[in-house]
Amino acid sequence: MKITFLGGVGTVTGSMYHIRTNRQNILLECGLYQGKRQESYRRNQKIPVDIHRLDAVVLSHAHIDHSGNLPNLVKQGYDGPIYATHATRDLCAAMLPDSGHIHEQDVRYVNKKRARRNLPPMEPLYTEADAVQSLNYFVGVNYNRPLEIARNVRITFLDAGHILGSAMVLLETKEHNRTLRLIFSGDLGQPNLPVVQDPTPMPPADYMMIESTYGNREHPPIEDIKEQLAEIVNKVAERGGRIIVPAFAVGRTQDIVYDLHQLIQEEHIPEIPIYVDSPLAVNVTEVFRQHPECYDQETRDFLTKSGDGDPFGFYRLRYVHSVAESKALNNTPNPLLIISASGMAEAGRVQHHLKHAITNPKNAVLITGWQAPNTLGWRIAAKQPQVRIFGEEFPLRAEVHTLYGYSAHADRGDLLAWAKPHARAIKAAFVVHGDPKPAQALAEGLRAEGYRRVEVPQRGAKFTL
């Protein structure tokens, strides 16, 4: 077995790994690299593998940094199967066309500037139609059910507890009368996340690929998050304000909605109107509803106790569909709470809600995840006195709160605890999906746990197992 690390190393985006065994070629992940516009376009345009020799693609979960270049792969000629869990397939049906639409919008903006400089127009990486076409090649696979995807190559999806449908991948190959077992962690979730199952314990394997997003950090206890959320809602509601929550459409929005559902059911917060205002989040939430088999026992118990059949629907919650309805929220009486994308407030309807809310000290902005430097969400989290929205400066007078415990990624302690049981048996561990410092820190931790060989591959690195 040979592995080439094509992406998702030295960074957390663009996951892509080529596995060659005997005469079979498998692509594990096909993620979108996200960085500066020109560099991203160049790297994503050229998929560094012979597409026409691929036998199969295996996808761990639906996040764009893992799935987002699949439409381009199909556009360039790939016509084989794309294996994923059923929930991942359905999430991609919502997310990939949305990604294609964004690419089209982005290129239209860029081409206006290029035209003023007499430069030829650019083509989008892929279109919404390309994304829809790629969905025809998805093959849904159940958890815990081994499947032969090529001659002498078998995969098993195990629940990774990251987002709905997320999986770690156990890949087994038979070569020269021996069986090799490679476990790929995918993106591991932290234990006790709302809604989804806890990560499956690591199975026995010969080789391991492990993510390292938070390889050098520990999260605050997730058990405290709901209580902190209640305190913020009560405080702002009491003074007649509104709360704006920039939130990622996949996972984060559903976690917050579920916690608010519980808090209202338990009478820990007042029954204020709550709105989810993001077309993608609305579509993604419907996918969550369609896959109760992915819910954890706590969620099932809550639904039984409350008598509700829907963890993401209750009488004070409304999903906003039309632009007119979204605009009307700015004139809706307080108190209320609006959850809206994007999570870093760089695009989407949340920018309009922030524009109308941040100048009033009665209001609050609730940041629920990591914010990339220089994004609007980052500036608000840093409590800068003035922030720019739609090219206009606004004074930031609203209260700003941050809740980082909602992270869907395992922290350093979780990663090491997952990997520790098989430290002596693993012949080599490969640390991926992390910036250099977290990746190196996790590698050192694995060595301290007894791993004999730990590699932190560079992009393009090749290893024979």
N, C-alpha and C positions, 0 to 999 in steps of 0.2 A: 504494500500500500504506500502510495506517495501523496503527500499533502502539499499544495502550494497555497500560501496565504496571500490572496489577491487584494483583500481589503479588510477593514475592521480590525486592523492592528496599528498600534500607535495612535489610535483615535477611537471614538465611539460610533462613528458612522461608516456607511459603505461596507457592511459585512459581506464577505464573499470568499469562499474557500473551495478550491478544486481538489477533488479526491480521485486518484486513479488507482484502480485495482485490477490486476490481470489486464483485460482489454476493455474494462468498463470505465466510463468517465461520469462522475457525479459532481454536480455543483451544489454545494451546501450554502444556502442563502444567496440573495441577489439584491443587496441593499443599495440605497441611494447614498452617495457621498455628499455631505453637506458642508460647505465652506464658502469661500469667496466665489462670486458668481462665475467668473471666467474659468477658474480652476475646477470648480464643481462641474461645469458643463463639459469641459475637456475630459475629465476623469470618468464621468458617467457615460459619455458618448462612446468611448472605446472600452468595450468589455474584454478584458485581457485573457480570453480563453477561446479555443476553437469551438464556436457555438454548434457547428454542424456535426461535431463528434460527441456531443453530450448525449448520454443515455437517459438522464433524469436530473431533475432539480428537486432539492429537499428544502423546505422552508420551516423555520422554527416558530415564527409568529408574525403577526400582521404589521408591526411597526414599520414605518417607511424606511428606516435605516437598515432594515433586513429584507424588505419586500419591494422597495420602491423602484428598483430598476428592472423588475420582471417585464413590464410592458415594452421596454426598450429591447430586452432579450428576445421577446417574441417578434417584435418589429424587425429585428435584424435576422430573423430566420429560424429561431428555435421553435420546434413544433412537437416536442415531447411532453411527457407528463410533469406536472409540478405538484409534488406531494406535500400536503399540509393537513392539519386537523380540520374537522368540519367547521368549527367556529372560526378558525383562521381564514379559511376559504371565504366564509360569509363576511367577515370583517374586511377582507381585501376587496370584496365586491362593492363595498361602500368607500373604502379609502383610496384605492388605486385610481378610479375615475376622478375623484376629487383632486388627487395629485396631478393627473393629466390636465385638468382644468386650470390648476395653478400654473403649470408649465406654459400653457397657452397664454394666460394673462401676462406672465412674466416676460415672455418673448415679445408680445405686443408692445409692452412698455419699453423694452430694450430697443426694438426696431424703430420706434419713434425717434429715439436719441441717435441711432445709427443713421437714419435717413437725413437728419440735420447735418451730419458729417459726411454725407455722400458715401456711406459704407453700405455694402450689400446686406440684405436682411438675413437674420438667423432663423433656423427652423427650431421648433420646440423639441426637447429631448424625446418626448412622446406626447400624444394628444389624449383627450378623454376617450376618443374612439379606439385608439391603440390600447388603452387600459382595459376597456370593455372586451376587446378581442382577446387579450391575454387570459381573461377569466375562463375561457373555453378549455384551457389546458390544465386547470386545477383538478386534482383528484383528492377527495376527502378521505381521511384515514382516522380510524378510532384510536384513542389512547390504548396503550398496553396490548396492542395486537400486532405481532411481528408481520412484516410484509416484504416479500421479495420484490425489489424494484429493478433489478438487473440480474444477470446470471451470477450466482454466488454472492450477491449483495443483498443484505436484508436490513431493514430499519424497524425500529420500534419507537413510537412517540410516548414519552412519559411527561406527566404534567409538571411544568416548570413554575407554576404559581406566580407568574409575572403579570400577564393580562389574560383576558378570556381567550382560551384556545392555545395559549403559549405552551411550548414543548421543549424538553431536552430531547436530543436525538441519540439513540444507541444504534450505531452502525456496525454490522458484523459482516466480515468477508471471509471466504475460504480461499486460501492461497497455499499451494505446495503442501497439501495435506494438513494444513493447520488453520485454525480459526482465529482471526484477529478481531478484537472488540474495541471500538473507539466510542467514548461517550463525549458528546458535545453539550455543554450546559445550556446553550441558548442564553437568553436573559433570565437569570434566576430572580424570583420574587422574594420579598422578605416574609417570614412567617407572620400569620395573623392579619394579613391584609383583608379588607372587606371583600366579600362576595366570592373571590376565587379560592381554590384549594391551596393549601400549603405546598411548597415544592416537594416532589417525590425524592426520597433518599437516593443518593448516588448508587447506581447498580455496579456490580463487579465489572471491571474492564481492564484492558491492557494499556490503553492510552487515553488521555483526557485533554479536552479543550475547554477552558473555563473563562467566563467573562470576568472583567475586573473594573467595571464602571466605578464602583466605590471600594476599590481595593485598599484604600488608605483612610477610610472614614467609617465612623459609626453613626447610625441614625438615632434620634431620640426615640424613646419607647412609643410604639404606635398606640398603645393602650391609652396614652394621655391625649391623643389628638382630638377625639370626639368631645372630651370635656372642654378642651380649649376652644373648639368650634362653638360649643354652646355658650361659653362666656362671651365670645365676640358677638354672636347673634343677639343675646340678651341685652348687652350693653348698648348696641347701636339701635335696636328696636325700641328700647326704653326712651331714647332721646329723639325718636322719630326720624331716623336716618335710613339710608339704603346702603346695602353691601354689594359691591361689584367683585365678582370672583373670576379672574382670568383663569381658564382651566383647559387642559388638553382634552380634545374631544373623545379620546379613546382611553378608558381606564380611570383617569382622574375625575372626569365629570361624573361617571357612574358611582365611584367611591363616595364622593361628596353627597350626591343625591341620596344614596343609601343611608349614610350617616344622618342626614337631615330627616329622612323618613323615620328612623329609629328615635331621634331626639323629639320629634313631634309626637310620635306614638307614646313615648314614655313621659310626655308632658314636661320635658326639660327646657324647651324653648317655646315662645309664643307662636301661635298659628298665623304667621305672616305669609303673604303670597311669595312663592318661590318660582322663578322662571329659568328654564334652560333655553338659551337663545344662541343656537349654533346649528345650521343645517346638517353638518356632518355629525355632530354629537347626537342629534335627533335620530339620524339613520343608524348610527352605531348602537345607540341604546336599544333600538328595536332588535338588533342582532343579539345583544345581551339577553333580551327577553326570550329569544328563540332557543337559547342554549342553557336551560336550567340544570342540565347534567354536569355543567362546569361549576355550579355553585358549591360552596363549602357547607359543612353541616350547620354552622352558626346561622347562615342565611336561610337555610331550609327550616331550621327551628323557629326563626323569627317570623317567617311567612306563615307557619302553622299556628303560632301563638297569636299573631295579629289578625289572622283570617284574611290577609291580603294575598293575592296570587301574583303580585307584581312588586318586586323590591324597588323598582324605579318609577312607581306611580302611586300618588296619594292625593287626597282631595285639595291640598293647598299648592300642588305642583302643576305647572302648565308648561308644555313644550311649545315654543314659538316657531312658527313655520314661515309666515310671510314677512317681507320687508316692512310693510305697513304696520303690522303688529309689533315688530321690533321697535320701530320709531315711536309708536304710541307709548311704549314703556317709559320713555323720558318724561311723559306727562302724567304717569300713573302715581297716585298718592303714596307717600311713604307710611310706614316702613315696608320694605320689601327686599328681596335678595335676588340677584341676577347672576347666573353662571353662564359664561360665554367664552368662546374661543376667539383668538388663539391663546395658548397657555402663557406665552411670553408677551402677549399684547402687541405683537408686531403686525397683525393683520386681523381681518374679521370684524364682526359686529361689536366685539368688546371695546374697540377703540371709540366707537360712538358713545357707548355707555360711560366710559371713563371721562370723555370730554365733558359730558353733562353732569358728572358726579364729583369730580375731584376738587372743585373749587369750594365745596360746602363742608365745613368742619363737622357737621352732623353725620356725614357719610363716612364710609370706610371702604378700603380696598384690601381684599384678602388674597395674598400671594400663597400659592399652595405647592410650588415646585421650584426647582433650580432655574435661575434666569441667566441666559447667556449675556456676557458683557455687552453693554451699549444698546441692548434692546429696551423698549419702553417699559417692559416689566422690571427690568434690572434698575432702571432709573427711579421707578416708583418704589421698589423695594429698598433702594438706597436713600429714599426720602429726600430726593433733590427738591429744592424749593420751587423750581420751575421745570415743567416737562413740555416737550413739543409733541403735539398731536395734529395730524393733517397739516403740518407746516405752520401751526399757530402755537404760541407759548401760552401755557395755563399755569397759574399758581397751584401748587399741591397743598391744599388745606385739609383734605380728607385724612382721616386716621389710616395708617398703614399697618397691617398685621401680616406676619409670615408663619405658615405652618408647613414645615419641611418633612414631617413624619409620614406623609402620604406616599413617599417614594415607592415605586413599584419594583425597585432594584434591591437585591440583597446587599447588605453592607459587608464590611471586611469580616466581622465575626461570623455572619451567616455563611459567607463563601467558604471560609476555612472550616466551619463546622460541617458543611455539606461534603467537602472534599476529604476530610480527615480520615474517615473509616477505611479507605482503601489506599492510604499513603504508601504502604510497603509493597503493594501489589502493582501499582502503576509504573510502567517502564519509563514513560516520559509524559510530562504535563506541559501543555502549551497555553500561555496566558494571552488572551485576546480581548477585544472590545473594551479598551481602556486607554486613556491618555497615558503618556510615559510614566509619570510619577505613581499613579495608582497601580499600573501594571507591574512595575518593579517592586512596589511595596507588597503586593499580593504574592509575587514570586518568592520574595524573601520569607513571607509567612508560610508558604507551602514547603519551602526547604526546612524551616524550623519544625514543621509538623512531620517531617520524615520523608518527603519526596526526594528521590535520589537525583532525578534529572528534571530540571524546570527550564523551559525556554520561553523567552519573550520575543516572538518572531518580528522581523521587520517586513514591510510590504514587499512581496515578491519572493520571500524566503521559501525554500523547498526542503522537505524532510522525507526520508525514506524510513518507514516503520517496519 
